[in-house]
Amino acid sequence: MKQFLSVIFFIAVIISASAQNNPCYWQQEVDYKMDVQMNVKNFQYQGTQELKYTNNSPDTLTKVYYHLYFNAFQPGSEMDVRSRTIADPDSRVTDRISKLTPDEIGYIKPNLFTQNNVAAKYTIKGTVMEVVLNEPILPGGSTVFNMEWDAQVPLQVRRSGRDSSEGIALTMTQWYPKLAEYDFEGWHADPYIGREFHGVWGNFDVTITIDADYTIGGTGYLQNPAEVGHGYTEPGQKWMKPKKGKYTWHFLAPDVHDFAWAADNQYVHDTYPGPNGVTLHFFYKNDPEIAENWKNLQPKTAALMQFFNEQIGQYPYEQYSVIQGGDGGMEYAMSTMITGNREFGSLVGVTAHELAHSWFQFVLATNELKHEWMDEGFTSYISDEAMNYVMEENKPNPHAGSYRSYFYMATSGNEQPLSTHADRYATNRAYGVNAYSKGSVFLTQLGYVIGPENLSKTLKRFYSDFKFKHPTPTDFIRTAEKVSGFKLNWYLTDWTQTTNTIDYGIKSVENETDNTKITLERIGLMPMPIDLYVTYEDGTQELFYIPLRMTWNEKPNPFTDLKRTVLADWAWAYPTYTFEIKNGKKVKNMMIDATRRMADINQDNNIWERNP
């Protein structure tokens, strides 16, 4: 069947689209002003926060909720217990939280909270704080919250923390009292059990005071580079030499929904020009064993950003930072934390994935806890495409690994629907396969349904319409419908809300004089249109396309140099479909979906060959 494998290249066409935003859409707004005093000797810090909260909802709010994420890093926390009771614990966590000593745990302890300068009552349960408001916030109204807190950075166990396995002093992610999101579904005050996040769009004004020999990288634009230096000064700009004591770093971050930073006293700080005037920052340990890889990473990062700009839309900020920190790879606003002791291909790969999150999560800010497959799956899809291009991998299907993972889970008996809450998966593996692999296949397979050109247009239109918002799965599928003209609600329903599988087969082939009668069958519950590739004994090929009736449309021929015959549509309720080839040619072999973009769980019955 090598003849079929020669036609499996996926062609991406970039066409821009105009925005049509939902006039009924609303989202809340926050403006943070925070000051942090960090003690690097005991890893404790004090913080103050002034938060202006604007209620753009149609509802009157009598309570608000905050996330206190560092409280998860304590023995007996929900994260600790879940990690010790799940069937396949994350190897980075296992029972480590249960063994943290009092000077190793993490915590955020508010000691003052006011609304409009009047003390308000609050209750803390684990990683969530509930505040009963003194004054309700009316629709369209604003209020000011002030908070003072003491905190301790946990010994690094998951994403955040101090003294990482690679010796990074501070990975400060999810480190501040963070207001929970309120939207059309109500409050999203989920406890932190180790999965993903959701935040309110706003602006951040943050000052961090830390020992003078530490370098900070992260979210936001540094306002005082000449004062702190550490590689931030422009050519010709004077920098005061490091002195004993502390420096105060001042950052502003507009239009983000999170703020993260990392600090170390052995960071090398490089900059590299990115596309469209973006400055790329790189922070990594002063270690000769990794220096060459981190230098070579820099032009690759610029190439990756250019690829994403072309395939999705322009990166909207003026800088992006790749920072050695964390315990793997994790995206944050205008930055990422990644482990740095990697082979070069792995270093580029993790950067590609986390950088792609700047589009799929930090501009298209989906609720990761409810729709984790949208940010992780879409990111996996586009980063695999980017790696295939930037690293010249030349894979005919760069998403083949995602398909393999999905097939494993779909046939294991342990699959859960994509609509499962991120914390409710029975196993970490089920979560990972769903979020990353099945989420990626969602896009690749959508390209099979509507055509690769329409998929490319959909991604650009989705970005244009929903950047700096909180889009939902329905927003995406409606965008695809607008672009392609297809009816696609069935696709979203079956693929994300059920565990229905796709299985089509060639049931029978009958030769009647010069005609060939073919019967196909639908074995799985999920419907699909069918591309049947036929090779004749004279060596010619023909594509027979059977539209799915419920789509009410036909995709363009994905291979214009291949003759395509469009047959009558196939309604889902009919388990079989029969048609005849009457061109007088003898059929040598045939195959359903030679591109392997349709996630058919049993491809053995997709192929027929004439007996010698």
N, C-alpha and C positions, 0 to 999 in steps of 0.2 A: 504493500500500500504506500510505497514511497511517493507515488505520483500525487497522492492526496496531501502528504506532508509538505509538499513544495508550495502550497497555497495557504499557509497558515499565518502569514504575516498580518499583523494588526495595524491598519493605516490610520494615523491620527491627523486630522485636518483642523486647523485653528481658524475659527470664524467668530468674531466678536458678536455680542448680543446686547440689546438695549434693556434697561431696567424697567420692571413693572412691579413696584413694591405694593404690599398689602396696605391699603389706607387705614385699616382697623388695627394694625399692629402697634403695640406699645412695649416699651421695656424700661426698667428702672434705671436710675443713674446715681452714681456715688462719686464723691470727691474726697480722697484720702489725703490727709496731711499727717505724716508720722515722723517721729524722732526716736532714734535707737541709740542707746549707749551700751557698747559691747565690751565685756570683760573676757579677754582671750585666755586668761589663766584658769578660770573656773567655768567658762563657757556659759555664763549667765548674762542676761541683758535686761535692761529696763526700757520700756517703750511708752510713748504717749501717742495718742491718736485723736485727731479731730476729723470727724466724718460728716460731710453734708450729704443727706439722703433726700433725693427727690422722688416722690411717688407719682409716677406717670400712669399708674393703673387706674381703672374706674372704681377701685375699692377703697374703703376707709380702713387703714391699718391700725390695730390696737396693740400689736406685738411685733417685734422683730427678732431675728435669730442670727447668731454668729457661729462660725466654725472656729474651734480652738484645736487645730490639727495636732499640735505637739503633745496634747494629752493622750494621744493614742500610744505613745511610746512609754507605757507604764505597765508593770505586771498586773494582769487581771483586766486589762482594757479589752474592748471588743476585737481590736486588731490582734492582740495577743491570743485571746481564746480561740478566735476563728483560725488563726494560723496553726494552733496546736490541735485543732479538731478536724480540719479539712483533710480529705483523703490524700491529697498530694500538695503539701505545703510548699510555698516558695522557698527555695534553698537559701535565699538571702535573709529569710526571716526565721522559719521553723520555730524553735522555742526561745530564740534569743531575747525577745522582749521580756519574757518571764524571768530572765536572769539578770536584768539590769539592776544595778544598785542605786540608792538614792541620789548619788552624784552623777549617775549615768542616764537617768530617765529624762524624758522631755516633759515640759509642762508650760502652760500659759495660765497665769493666775491674775485675772483682773482684780484690782483693789480699789478702783474708782470708776463709776459709770454715771454720766449725767446726760439728760436730754434738755437742750436749751438751758444749760447751767443749773439744772435741778436734778438731784440724785434720783435715779430710777431703780426699781427693783429688778433683780435678775437672778436666774437659777441656772446652775451648770450641771449638766448630766453628761459625763464622758467628754466627747469632743464637741458638744453643742451647748450654746448658751442661749437661753430664752430671756428676753427683756420685755417686761410689761410697761408699756409707754405711759408716761404721765399725761401726755396730750396725744390724741389720735392724729394720724397724718392723713389729711383729707386728700381726695384725688386732685392732683396737680400741686399739692403742697410740698413743702420742704421742712426739714428739721435738722438740727445739729447735734450729733452725739460726740461726747468726749470720753475717752477711756485712758486709764493708766494701768499698766500691767507689769508684772515681773515674769521672767521666763528663763527656762534652761534649755539649751540645745542638747538633744539626746545624742548618745553615742550612735553613730550611724548604723541603722538597721535597714531602713527602706526609704530610698530617695533622699530624705532630709537627714541632716545631722552633722556631727563633728568627727574628725579623725577617721576619714574613710579608709577603705582597704588600700587605696593608693596614696594615702598620706595627705589628702586635702583637708585643711583645717576646718572649714565651715562651708557646708552646702545649705544655704538658708532658703528653703522652699516651703511654702505653707507655714510660714513662721510668725505671722501676725494675726490678730483677731480679724477674721474676714467675714463681712456681712453676707448672709445667705441670699440666694436669688429668690425673688418672688415674681411669678409670671402667671400666665393664663391658667396654669394648673395649680397655683397656690405656692406655698413655701417649699423650697427644696433644702430642708435642713437635715440632710442625711448625715448619719454618723460616719466618721472616717474609719473604714475597716480595711483599707489597703488598696482600693481601686482608683477611681478617677475623680474628677472635680467639675464644678460648675460655679460661675461667678458673675458678678454684676459689672456691666460696662461702666467705665469712669476714668478719672484722672488721678494720678498719684504724684505727690510731692513728698519725697523721702530724704531724710538726712540720717547718716550712719556714722557714728564716732567709734573709731577703732585704732589700735596701735599703729604707729606711723609706718612700720615696715610691712604692713599688710597691703595687698592689692585687691581691689574689689572689681568684679565684673558681673553684669546681670541686666535686668530690665532698666530702661530709661536712659535719658541723655544726661551725662555728667555736666553739671553747671559750673564747677570750679576746677577745671583740669590743671591750670597753672599752679594751684595751691597744693593739689595732691600728687601731681606728676604721675609716676608709675606707668609711663608709656602713653598717657593720654594727651600730652602736649603736642601741639602742631609744630611743624618745622619752623624754627626761628622764635618760638614762644619760650619765654624764660620759665624755668621751673625751680622753685626753692628746693634745695637738697633735703633729703630725709633728715629728720631730727628725732630726738627721743621724745616720747610722749605719744600723743594721738593726733590723728587728722579727722576732720569731719567731711565726709563725702556727701554731696548734694545732687540728687537725681530728680528729674521730672519725666514722667511717662504719661503721655496723653492717649486717650482712646484705647485702653487695655482693660482686661478683667482679672489681672493678677500681677504680682510684683515679686520677683525672685532675685537672689544674689548669692554669690559665693566669694570667699575670701581666703587668701593664703599668703604666707610670707615668703614663698618661693615661686610664685607665679612668674613665668615669662609672659609678657603681653605684646602680641604682634597685631598689626592692622594690615588689611589687604583691601584693595578697591573692588567693590562689588558692582553689579550692573545698576545703571540709572542713578549713579551718585551715592549708592549705599556704601557705608563703611562697614567692613567685616572685622570683628574683633576676635582674637583667639587668646585664651588664657590656659596655660598648661604648666606642669611642673618643670622646673629647671633640671631636667634629667636628660643626659646625652643619649640614652637608649631610646627615647621617644621623640627627640627633637626633629629628626629627619622626617618622620611620618607626619608630624604636626606642621612642618613647613610645607610639605607636599600636599597636605590637606587643603591649604588655603586657596590655590587656584581651582581646585575641584569644587570647593564650596561656592565660589563665584559662578562656576559653570552650572552647578545644581540650581542656584537661585535664578539664573537666566532661564533655565529649562522650565522651572515652575512659573516664572513670569509669563512665558510664552504659552504654556499649556493651561494655566488657570486664570491668571491676572496679575497685575503688578503688586509686588510687595509694597505695603503702604508706609513703612517707617524708614528712617534714615540710617539705621544701623541694625546689626544683628551680631550676637556674640555666641561663639562656641566655647564652652567652658569645661575643663576637666573637673569633674565633681560627680556627686550622686553615686549610684550603684549599678548603672547600666546605661540607660538613655531615657531622658524625660524632657518633654517640651515645656517651655514657659514663655511668657510674653517677651518678645524681642530677643530670646536667648534659648539655649538648651544646656543641660548638664549631661555630660557623657563620661564614661570611664575612658581613660586615655592610653592604657597599656594594651594596645591591640595591634594585630597585623593591619597593614595599610588598607586592604580591601574592607576589612571590618570597620575600620575607623571612618572610611568614606561612607560605608553603608549605614552606620548608625547616624551619622551626620545627615545623610540624605533623608532618612525617615523623620528625624526630629525637626529638621528644617522644614520639611513638607507640612508639619503640624502648624507652622506659622500661617498657613492657608486654611487647613482643615482642623480647626479648633481655635486658634488665636486670632483669626479674622472671621471665619465662619464658626461661631462659638456655639456648637451643639451642646446639649446636655449629655456629657459623657457617661453619667451614671445610668441614664435611661436609654441612650442611643450610642453606646460605646462603639458600635460597629461603624457609625458614620465617621467619627474622627480617626479611629485606628484603621478601619478598612479602607477608607478613601485615601488615607495617608500611605498605607501599604501599596495600594494600587499605583499611585502616582510616583512614589519613590522607587518602586520596581521599574517603572517605565524610565525614570531618570537614570537609574544605575545602568540600565541596558544601553542607554544613549551615551551618557558621560563617560562610563568606564568601558565603552565599546565591547560589551559582553556578547552582542549579536545573538541573543537568544530568540528563537522564533516565537516563543510565548514566555515572556518574563514573569508571568503569573502562574506558571505550572506548579510551583511549590505550594501556592495557596490552594489550588485545585486538589492536590494530593492530600493536604491536611484536611480539607473539607470532606473529601471522599472517605477518609478514615473515620472522621467523627460521624458522618451521616449514616455509615453502615455499622457503627459500633453499638448502637442501642443506647448510647449515653448523650445523644444530642439534645439540647434545649433550644427553644426558639430564640431568634435574634432579639426579640422584644424583652427578653429576660433582663431584669435589673442587674447591673454589673456585680453587685454584692450577693446575688442570689444563685449564682451558679454552684452546682454540686461539686465541681472540681475546678482547679485553676486551668487545667488543660482545656476543658470545655469552654471556659471563658476565652482563653487565648485563641483557640481555633475559630470561635465565632467572631470575636471582635476583629481580629487581624485577617484571617483567611477567608471566612465566609463573607465578611464585609468587603473584602477586595474582590471576590468573585461576583458579588452583587453588581459592581460596576463593569467588570469585564464582560459578564454575561449580558448585561443591559446593552452593551455594544453589539452583541450577537443579535439581540432582539430588534433594536432600532437602527442598527448600522453604526460603524465606527465614527463616521463623520458627525452623525447626530449626537453621539456620546460626547465627542470633543466640544461641540457647540453647547451641549447641556452643562458641562463643567464650567465653561466660561460664563454662561448666562447665570448659573447658580451663584457664582462668585460675585458677579456684577449686581445681582438683585439682593443678595443677603449678607454682604460683607458688613461687619460691625453690628451684626444682629445675632439672634439665637434661632437659627432655622431648625425645622423638624423634618422627619422623614417625608411627611406629606408635602412640605415645601419643595423638597428635592424632586419628588416624583411628578409633582405638578409642573415644575420647570421642565422636566424631560418631556412631558406631554405637550407643553407649549412649543418646544423646539421641534419635536419630531412629528407631531400630529397623531401619535399613537395614544390609545387608551391603555393605561399602565397600572391602574389601581390593583388589578389582579396580581401583578408582579410583586408589588410592595407587600401585599397581604400574604401571599404564599411563601415568599422567600424570607420575610422577617417575622411573621406572626405564627407560623406553623413550622413543623419539621417535615412537611411534605417533600418528597424527593422527585427528581426527574429521571425517568427511565423510558426511553423509546427503543423500539427494535424493528428489524426487518423480519416480518413474520413469514412471508413466503414470496417466492419469485417463480412465475410460471411462464414458459415460452409457448406461445400459440402462433404457429407459422412464423411470420416476420414481426410479430408483436410480442412485447414483454409485459406481463401483468404483475404488478408489484403491490403487495399488501404490507402496510406498516401497522404497528400497534403501539398504543400508549399503555404502559405497564404501571408507571408511577402516577401519583395523584397530581403533581404539578404540571400545568400545561406549558407548552412551548411551540413556537413556530418551528418548522423543519427545513433545513437545507440538506438535500440529498445529492451527493456528488456521484456521478455515473461516468465510468470509463468504458468505451466501446472497444470491440476487438480490433478496430482499425486504428486505435490509438487516440482518437478524439475524446474530448470530455464535455460533459454538459452538467449544469447545475439545475436541479428542480427545486423550486421554492414553494413550500406549502404555508401560506400565512395562517396565523392563529385567528380564528374568527373574532374572539373578544377584543382584539387590538384595533379592529376597524381600520387597518392600514397595511401597507406593504413597505418593507425597507428597500432602500436602493440596493442594486447589485453591488456587493462588496468587492467583486473582482470583475472589472469591466472588460478584461480580455478573455473572459470565460462566458460562453453562451449560457444564458439563464432562461428557463421556462417557468413562468408563474402559473401554478395550478389553482384549483378552487380551494377556498379556505377550509380549515379543519376545526369543527366545533368540539370543545373539550369533552362533552358527554359521550361522544362516539369513541369506543375503545379501539376501533380500527379505521384505516383509511386505505382505499384501493384506487389505483390509477393505472393507465396503460401507456407505454411508450410505443408509438406507432410510426417511427421513422425508418423502419426496415433494418436498423442496425442491431447487431447482436451485442448484448451487454456482457462485458468481461468481469466487471466488479462494480460495487457501489458501497458508499459509506455515508452514514448520517453524520453531519457536522465534522468535516475533515479539519476544521480549524481548532477543534476541541475547546471552543469557548462555551458551549452548552454543557452544564455540569451534570451530565448523564452518569448516574452512579454505576451503571453496568454497560461498558462500551463494547463488550464482547459481542452483543447482539446488534451492534450498529454496522457491522461489516458483512457483506456477502460477496463471494467469489464463485465464478462458474467452475465446476469441476472439469479437470482436463479431459 
